[in-house]
Amino acid sequence: MIIITGAAGALNGATLDHLLERMPANELVATMRDTAKAQPFIDRGVEVRRADYADPASLPAAFEGADQLLLVSSSDPTADGVALHRAAVDAAVAAGVGRILYTSHQAAAPDNPFFPGRDHFATEQMLAATGVPWTSLRNGFYAHSLAWLAGPWRETGIIAVPGDGPVSWTAREDAAEAAAIILASDGAYDGPTTITATAAPTFAELAEVASEVSGQTIRYELMDEQDWVDAQAAAGRPAHMATFLLGFYQAAHGGYFAGTDPLLHELLGREPRTARDALA
């Protein structure tokens, strides 16, 4: 049995869709915090259970019987992600899960300026210490994030960022499909497993791509970090979100998102979606 956490979300929900193309619904379980969202899964014959990392008591029964368990990482920048992941991992071990898979990130590192990367690294260390077989899906930075990380370039004609470097912009849809393929492989992938697009363009290069796809001249501008933070505040963005996003640009400048890997192409049997696709 394969149990998918966060099944009501975009990433693991898409993974579940792909798994339903590969195996019977009665071999799958969807878990979510709010079971009011369960009906679409029930209609397809998938068992639904409630699981909330912030409510550890909900987890052991939710994970019971899992040959493989796909843990989605916390996406709340204000939460203690490591503590939430600890609750899920402890419950998985207690439930006797056969393999734990975790949606990590290619930039999982203890010194990453973008703090989710530090959380991912800590969670991977946690998984390695359990003694349970595990797979960390180190996904590339999701390409749909360009909608806000590249700024309102269609309106302004400028991609203005406080830091630049290569980023292997990876389609969330492709990462979800790859996760389903890896789950269906029944343990063929072990430990850290990098899943990225095949190229890692900089924002300066994306300005050229944006010009091509939009038919207008899009300039690239590297801003002073404080000027960028001040501009975010003037636009009404909360200070904690500006600080959170600034860490991304600092990590990009530091090369944390630069790596690419052919595995995603091999798994999909086609060229993965590109940053050009996301901009278009």
N, C-alpha and C positions, 0 to 999 in steps of 0.2 A: 504494500500500500504506500502511496505517495501522498504526503500531507503538505499543503501549500498555505503558508501564512500570508496575511495581508491580501487575500484573494479579491477583495473589493477594490484594491488599488490598481493603477494603470499597469505597473510592471508585472507583478505576480498574477494579476488577473489575465493578462495576455499570455503569460506562461501556461496558465491553466487551460486557456483556449487551445493552445498548441498541443498540450498533452491530450486533450479530448480528441484530437485528430489522430492520435497514436495508440490510444489504449481505451479500454472500457471505462465508463464513468464510475462503475462500482469499485474500481481500483484507486480512486482519487477521493481526497477529502479537502474541502476548502474551509479555512478558518478566517475569521474576521472579528474585529472589535464590536461591530454593530450588525447583529444578525437580521435587522430589519432590511438589510440589503441582500438577503440570502436567496430570494425567490428565483432570480435568473439561474442560479446554480442548481437549486432544487428542481427546477423545470427540466434541466438537462440530466437529471439523475445523479448529481453529485451530492454526497453527504456534506452537511455544513455544521461546523462546531464554532462556538465562541472561544476566542483566544485574544487576550489583551496583555501585552508585556507588562503594563503598569498594574495589572491585577494578577500576580503570580499564581494565586489559587485557581485561576481559570485554565492554567496551561497544562498540567499533567494529564487531565482527561482529554484535552484537545489533541495532545500529541500521541496518545495511546495507540499502539499498533502500527506505528510508522516504520516501514522499511527504510524510507528516505523522507527527510523533513527539509523543506525549503524555508529558511528563515529570512524574511525581508528585514533590511536594516531600518532603524528609526530614521525618519525624515524630518523630525521636529528640531530645528536649530536651538530651541530653548530648553530641550529636555536633556537629561543625563543619558545619552545614548548607550554608553558602556554598561550602566546599571540595568537598563532595559534589556540589553542583549544578554547580560549575565543571567537575568531571571529566565529568559527563554532557553539558554544553553543548559542551565541547571535542570530545568524541567525536562528538556529533551533527554538528558543523561538519565534522570530518574525514571523516565518512561521507557527506557531501553531502546531508544531509536537506533536503527541500524547504521544510518549515515546522516550527517547534518550537512546541508548545503546552505551557504550564506551569501546574500547579495552584497558584495564588498565593492572595492574600487581599485583601479590600477595604481592609484597614488596612496595606497595604504602604507603609511610610514610614520614613525614616532616623532619626526621633526617637520611634518608637513604644515605649512602656514595655514592651510585650509583645514579647520579642525575636524571635519568628518573623516579626513584621511587618518588622523590620529586615532579616532574612535574605531575605524575599520581595523587598523593595525592591532589595537588592544583586543578587539574581538577575535581576530585570527589567532593571537597568542592564547587566548582563552580556549578556543576550539582545539588547538594543538595540545593543550594540557589535559583535555578530557580523556584521551585514550580511545575515543570514538572515531571511526573513519569520518573524514570531513573534506569538503570541497569549498573553496572560497572563490566565488565568481567575481573576479576583479574586472568589473565593467569599466569601459572608457567613459569619459565625461559625457553625459547625455546631451545629444545635439539639440533637443528641443529647448534646452536652457539658453540657447543663443537668442531666443525671443526677448530675454531681458539682459543677458550678459553683453550682447553687442549693442544694447541701447536702441533708442528709437531712430535708427539710421534712415529709414524710409522717409521720415518727416524732416530730419535735420540735415541729411546728406553727409553725416559724419559718424564713423565708428570711433567714439572717444572712450578710452579705457585707461586705468591707472597702472597698468602693468601688462606686459605682453610676452608671449612665448608659445611654443607649439603645443597644441591640444588635439588629442585623437578623438575628436567629436564623434560619438557613437550613437546611433539611433536606438532609443529605448525599445522600439519594436523588434529590432534585430537581437538585442541582448535578451529579450524575453523568449524569442524563438530558440536562441542558443541554449538558454537554461533548460527549456523543455527537451531539447535533443540530449543534453548532458544527463538530465534526470532519466530519460528513457534508456540511456546507455548502461544503467545499473552499476555505477561505480567505476566506469572506465577512466574517469578524471578524478585525480586525487590531489588535495592540497591547493595552493594558490594556482588559479587558472585564469589567464589574462584573456579578456574578450574585448577587442577594440576594432575600430575601423582601420583601414589600411594606410591612412595618411593622417598627419598631424599639422594642419596649417596654423599659422599665427593670425592674430587679428589684422595685422598689416596685410597679409595675403588675403584674408577674408574680405577686406575692403575692396580689393580688385574683383573678387568673385561677386560681391554684392553689386558692384557696378555692372558686371556682365548680366546678371540675372534681372536687374531692375531697369536697365537701359538708361540709367542716369549715373553721373559721376559721384562716387562715394569716397570721401576722403578718410584717411586714418589719422587719428590724433592721440598721442601718448600724453596723458595728463599727469600733473603732480598729484600724488596721493591725497594730500589734504584738500586740494582744490576739488578733486573728485568727490570726496566725502562731503564737503560743503555743498556741492551741487546736488548730491543725493538728499541732503537735509532740506535744501530749498525746494526740491521736488516733492517733499512730504514723506520720504522713506524713513522709517524708524531707525534710530541710531544703531541699534543692535543688528539690524539687517544690513546696513551699510558696512559695518565692521565685518560681519560674516562674509559678505561678498568680496570685500577687499582682500580677504585671505585667499580667495580663489585666484585673483589676479596676481597676487604675490607668489602663489604656488606655480602658476603658469610661467611666470618670469623665471622661477627657479628650476623649471624643467620637469616638474613632478608629473605632468600630463603628456609628456612628449613621446613616450614609448608606444609602439604599434606592434601588433602580433598577427600572424596569418591565420590563427585558429578560427576566428569568427568566419572568415571566408570559407575555410575548409568545412566547418560545421554546416553552414547555410548552403554550400554548393553554388554560390553566386557572389558577386561583388556586394559587400555591405553598402547600405545607404551612406551618403557623404554629407559633409557640412554644406556643400552646395545645395543638396536636396533640402536641407533644413532652411537655408536662407531663401530658397525659391518658394 
